[in-house]
Amino acid sequence: MEEENPRTAVQEQQHGDAQSTSHTDSLSATQPVQALATSDGAAGGLLHGDAAIEAGGSDEDGEFSATDFDADSIDDDHSDSTSLRSSILEHSYVNGRRYHRYRHGRYPIPNDEAEQNREDMLHTMMMESTDGRLFYAPLGPNPQKVIDLGTGTGLWAIEFGDRYPSAEITGLDLSPIQPTWVPPNVKFLVDDVEAEWLNGDDFDLVHLRNMIPILKSPVNLLKQAYEHIRPGGWVELQDVDGVVHTDDDSVPKDWPLKRLTDLLVEAFAQFGTNANAAESGREYLEEAGFVNIQHNYIKLPYGTWPKDKLMRLVGMYYRTACEDFLPAVGAMHFPRMGWEKAEMEVFFAQVRQSMRDPKVHAYGKMHFWSGQKPLAGA
């Protein structure tokens, strides 16, 4: 079954050659926010799809504080669990940041405590943004075998295991940074997700979050996944695009954050990946052989400019995650493009300041692409 969520997301479905799209291509900048029902029946502030975000929030840091986020508290609910088994514990260091040693350089983002905390914050943001939804794919009522590729700190896999105790969950990552205690139906393995598939067969769901933009060949990985998903099973890609969006043309052409996203496209290309790959999910899934492709997306504001309080909270999380990402790309990506440290510090300060301008109503999009392996004989 598809996870229950009373909110309505923009969704596009493709069945064979037929395609239906439930959103409009454009909305007036003055169109009011559409209230979205929460699980208790109250109006919710998170906007899915093309509904415009109403501006009007303040940028007072006293309302929300990123320091209130405690990544360690997320693991407190998982004390009744078994010990994580892992033998690959080595790391490498570049410009003061820690990276995985196994296949060093394959994933050009740190795996140290700062990055882990940022990743956990993004997970919390996603739970707020989707009303606690872990996936959009319409799985059956009792998924039995699930794999999370690029599991990171493992929070998605752990939460899936808690919600579906009869399921067997595997989390795969290059870095052994998952919790040492995990639910009994969850295990973590250290491996390269783009290497030859050695992770079993007959999966009900293959899940990837924030992975497509750092894969050298998304299609090849999806073809491997296709071969090991059971007929009727699903794959789901969850990724933020690398584009700065606005509903009211309030983003200046020379806005520092927009320049940053353009530079990240160049930086990721040096590693053979595509920072804007999130928008190409349909193309990748179709080429890999998946059908019944579904597309949902939500808006993530850069900062606390929205009028709705819940949207401001999500915006605070997203802005903080973006700010904390700057030292990560400053450690490896920008030096490779010839930037000096002082030059980076000035530019990054401009980027941080740009996300605190309440007159600029910018947001990113989180895309959810789902595709199904055809049933046997179909």
C-alpha positions in Angstrom: 0.0 0.0 0.0 1.0 3.6 -0.5 1.8 5.2 2.9 -1.2 7.1 4.1 -0.9 10.8 4.0 -3.9 13.2 4.0 -2.0 15.9 2.3 -2.2 16.2 -1.5 1.0 16.2 -3.4 1.4 17.1 -7.1 1.5 13.8 -8.8 2.2 12.7 -12.4 1.5 9.1 -13.4 2.5 7.3 -16.5 0.8 4.0 -17.5 2.3 2.9 -20.8 1.8 5.8 -23.2 -1.0 7.4 -21.2 0.0 10.2 -18.8 -2.2 12.3 -16.5 -0.9 15.4 -14.7 -2.9 16.8 -11.7 -1.1 20.1 -11.4 -1.3 23.3 -13.5 1.8 24.7 -15.2 1.5 28.1 -13.7 -0.1 30.0 -10.9 -0.7 33.6 -10.2 1.9 35.1 -7.8 -1.1 36.4 -5.8 -2.9 33.1 -5.5 -3.6 32.3 -1.9 -2.1 29.3 -0.1 -4.2 26.2 -0.2 -4.7 24.8 3.3 -3.6 21.1 3.5 -5.3 18.8 6.0 -3.1 17.2 8.7 -3.8 13.9 10.3 -5.8 15.5 13.1 -8.0 17.4 10.6 -6.4 20.8 11.2 -5.1 23.0 8.4 -1.5 22.2 7.6 1.1 24.5 6.1 3.3 22.3 4.0 2.7 22.8 0.4 3.0 20.0 -2.1 3.4 20.8 -5.8 2.6 24.0 -7.5 0.6 25.7 -4.8 2.3 29.1 -4.1 4.0 29.7 -0.8 2.6 32.8 0.9 5.3 35.2 2.1 5.1 37.2 5.3 7.3 35.4 7.9 10.0 37.2 9.8 13.7 36.2 9.8 14.0 36.5 13.6 16.4 33.7 14.7 14.7 33.6 18.1 11.6 31.8 16.7 13.5 28.7 15.7 17.0 27.6 16.6 19.0 25.0 14.8 20.8 24.3 18.0 17.5 22.8 19.3 18.1 19.9 16.9 19.8 17.0 18.6 20.7 14.2 16.3 21.6 11.9 19.2 17.9 12.0 20.4 16.8 10.4 17.2 18.4 7.1 18.2 16.9 7.1 21.7 13.9 5.2 20.5 15.9 2.2 19.3 17.3 0.8 22.5 15.5 -2.5 22.0 17.7 -3.7 19.2 20.7 -5.8 18.2 24.3 -4.7 17.7 25.4 -3.4 14.3 28.1 -5.6 12.7 30.7 -3.8 10.6 34.4 -4.4 10.0 35.3 -1.4 7.7 36.0 1.4 10.1 38.8 3.3 8.5 38.6 7.0 7.3 40.6 9.5 5.3 41.0 13.2 5.8 41.1 16.1 3.3 41.5 19.8 4.4 40.3 19.0 7.9 37.2 17.0 6.9 36.8 13.2 7.3 35.8 11.0 4.3 35.3 7.3 3.8 38.5 5.3 3.1 36.8 2.4 1.4 36.9 3.4 -2.3 38.2 6.8 -1.3 37.1 9.7 -3.4 34.0 7.9 -4.8 31.6 10.0 -2.8 33.0 13.5 -2.5 31.1 14.5 0.6 32.5 14.2 4.2 31.2 11.6 6.6 32.3 13.3 9.8 30.1 14.3 12.8 29.2 17.7 11.2 28.0 16.0 8.0 26.1 13.3 10.0 24.3 15.9 12.0 23.4 17.7 8.8 22.1 14.5 7.2 20.0 13.8 10.3 18.6 17.3 10.2 17.6 16.7 6.6 15.8 13.6 7.6 13.9 15.5 10.3 13.1 18.1 7.7 11.7 15.5 5.3 9.5 14.0 8.0 8.1 17.5 8.7 7.7 18.2 5.0 5.8 15.0 4.2 3.8 14.5 7.4 6.0 11.6 8.4 5.9 9.8 5.1 8.8 7.5 4.2 7.8 6.8 0.6 5.2 7.4 -2.0 5.4 4.2 -4.0 2.2 2.2 -3.7 3.6 -0.9 -1.9 1.5 -3.8 -0.9 0.3 -3.9 2.8 3.2 -6.1 4.0 6.5 -5.3 2.3 8.9 -8.0 3.2 12.3 -7.0 1.7 13.6 -3.5 1.3 17.0 -2.0 0.6 18.1 1.6 1.2 21.0 2.4 -1.1 23.3 5.2 0.2 21.7 4.9 3.7 24.0 7.4 5.3 23.3 7.5 9.1 20.6 4.9 8.5 17.6 6.9 9.9 15.3 6.1 7.0 16.1 2.4 7.2 15.7 2.3 11.0 12.3 4.1 10.9 11.1 1.8 8.1 12.1 -1.2 10.2 10.2 0.2 13.2 7.0 0.8 11.2 7.2 -2.6 9.4 8.5 -5.1 11.9 7.9 -8.1 9.6 10.0 -6.6 6.9 13.8 -7.2 6.4 15.6 -3.9 5.8 19.2 -3.6 4.5 21.0 -0.3 4.4 24.1 0.1 2.2 26.7 2.8 2.3 30.4 3.4 1.7 30.8 4.8 5.2 30.2 2.8 8.5 28.5 5.7 10.2 25.2 4.0 11.2 24.1 3.6 14.8 25.7 0.8 16.8 22.2 -0.4 17.9 19.6 -1.1 15.3 16.2 -2.8 15.2 16.4 -6.6 14.9 15.0 -6.5 11.3 17.6 -3.9 10.1 21.1 -4.5 9.0 23.8 -2.3 7.5 26.5 -3.2 5.0 29.5 -1.2 3.7 29.8 -1.3 -0.1 29.6 0.9 -3.2 26.1 1.0 -4.4 27.4 1.3 -8.0 29.5 -1.8 -7.7 28.3 -5.3 -8.9 25.1 -6.1 -7.1 25.7 -8.6 -4.2 22.7 -7.6 -2.1 20.2 -10.3 -2.8 17.0 -10.5 -4.8 13.2 -10.2 -4.7 13.1 -6.8 -3.2 9.7 -5.1 -2.7 11.3 -1.7 -2.6 14.7 -0.3 -3.5 15.0 3.2 -2.0 17.5 6.0 -2.7 17.5 9.4 -1.1 19.8 12.2 -2.1 21.8 9.8 -4.3 21.0 10.4 -8.0 23.1 13.6 -8.2 26.2 11.9 -7.0 25.9 8.7 -9.1 28.2 8.3 -12.1 25.6 6.3 -14.0 22.1 6.4 -12.5 20.7 4.3 -15.3 23.2 1.5 -14.8 22.4 1.3 -11.1 18.7 1.3 -11.8 19.2 -1.5 -14.3 20.9 -3.5 -11.6 18.1 -2.7 -9.2 15.6 -3.8 -11.8 17.1 -7.2 -12.0 16.8 -7.8 -8.3 13.4 -6.4 -7.6 10.5 -8.9 -7.6 7.9 -8.5 -10.4 5.5 -5.9 -9.2 8.1 -4.3 -6.8 9.1 -0.7 -6.8 12.1 1.6 -6.8 11.9 5.2 -5.4 14.2 8.1 -5.9 14.0 11.0 -3.5 16.3 14.0 -4.5 16.5 17.7 -4.2 17.0 19.5 -7.5 19.9 21.9 -8.0 17.7 24.8 -9.1 16.6 27.9 -7.3 12.8 28.4 -7.8 10.5 31.4 -7.1 6.8 32.0 -7.6 7.0 35.8 -7.7 10.2 36.6 -9.6 11.8 37.9 -6.4 15.2 36.2 -7.0 17.8 38.6 -8.3 19.8 37.4 -11.3 23.1 37.9 -9.3 21.7 36.2 -6.1 24.7 34.5 -4.4 22.8 31.3 -3.7 21.9 31.0 -7.4 25.5 31.4 -8.3 26.4 28.7 -5.8 24.0 26.2 -7.4 25.6 27.0 -10.8 29.0 26.4 -9.4 28.0 23.1 -7.8 26.9 21.9 -11.3 30.5 22.6 -12.4 32.0 21.0 -9.3 29.9 17.8 -9.5 30.7 17.5 -13.2 34.4 17.2 -12.3 33.5 14.0 -10.4 31.4 12.7 -13.3 28.0 13.4 -11.8 25.1 15.7 -12.5 24.0 18.0 -9.7 20.6 18.6 -11.5 19.9 14.9 -12.0 16.8 15.0 -9.7 14.7 16.4 -12.5 15.5 13.5 -14.9 14.0 10.7 -12.8 11.4 9.7 -15.4 14.1 9.4 -18.1 16.3 7.3 -15.9 13.5 5.0 -14.8 12.1 4.5 -18.3 15.5 3.6 -19.7 16.0 1.1 -16.9 12.7 -0.6 -17.8 10.4 0.6 -15.1 6.7 1.3 -15.8 3.8 3.0 -14.0 6.2 5.9 -13.2 4.9 8.4 -10.6 6.2 11.8 -9.7 5.6 13.9 -6.6 7.4 16.9 -5.4 7.3 19.3 -2.5 8.7 22.9 -2.0 11.5 23.6 0.5 11.9 27.3 1.2 15.4 28.7 1.6 14.9 30.5 4.9 12.0 31.6 7.1 10.3 34.0 4.7 7.0 32.0 4.4 4.0 33.2 6.4 3.0 29.8 7.7 4.8 28.7 10.8 5.4 25.1 9.8 6.8 26.2 6.5 9.1 28.6 8.4 10.3 25.7 10.5 11.1 23.6 7.3 12.8 26.7 5.9 14.9 27.1 8.9 16.0 23.4 8.7 16.7 23.7 5.0 18.6 27.0 5.3 20.7 25.5 8.1 21.4 22.4 6.1 22.5 24.5 3.1 24.7 26.7 5.3 26.3 23.6 6.9 27.0 22.2 3.4 29.2 25.1 2.5 32.3 23.9 4.5 31.8 20.5 3.0 32.0 21.7 -0.6 34.7 24.2 0.5 37.0 21.3 1.6 37.1 19.5 -1.7 35.0 20.9 -4.5 36.0 24.6 -4.6 39.7 24.0 -4.2 39.6 21.7 -7.2 38.1 24.6 -9.2 40.9 26.9 -8.2 39.4 28.8 -5.4 41.6 30.2 -2.6 40.4 29.9 1.0 39.9 33.7 1.6 37.9 33.9 -1.7 35.7 31.0 -0.6 35.1 32.5 2.8 33.9 35.8 1.3 31.6 34.1 -1.1 30.1 31.7 1.4 29.4 34.6 3.7 27.4 36.2 0.8 25.5 33.0 0.3 24.6 32.8 4.0 23.4 36.4 4.0 21.4 35.9 0.8 19.3 33.2 2.5 18.3 35.6 5.3 16.8 38.2 3.0 13.0 38.0 3.7 12.3 39.8 0.4 13.7 36.9 -1.7 11.1 34.1 -1.8 13.2 31.3 -3.1 12.7 27.5 -2.6 14.1 24.2 -3.8 12.1 21.2 -4.9 12.3 17.7 -3.4 11.4 15.2 -6.1 9.9 11.7 -5.5 10.1 9.4 -8.5 8.7 5.9 -8.2 8.8 3.2 -10.9 7.4 -0.4 -10.9 8.9 -3.6 -12.3 6.3 -5.1 -14.6 4.4 -8.2 -13.2 5.5 -11.5 -14.6 4.1 -12.1 -18.1 3.0 -8.4 -18.5 
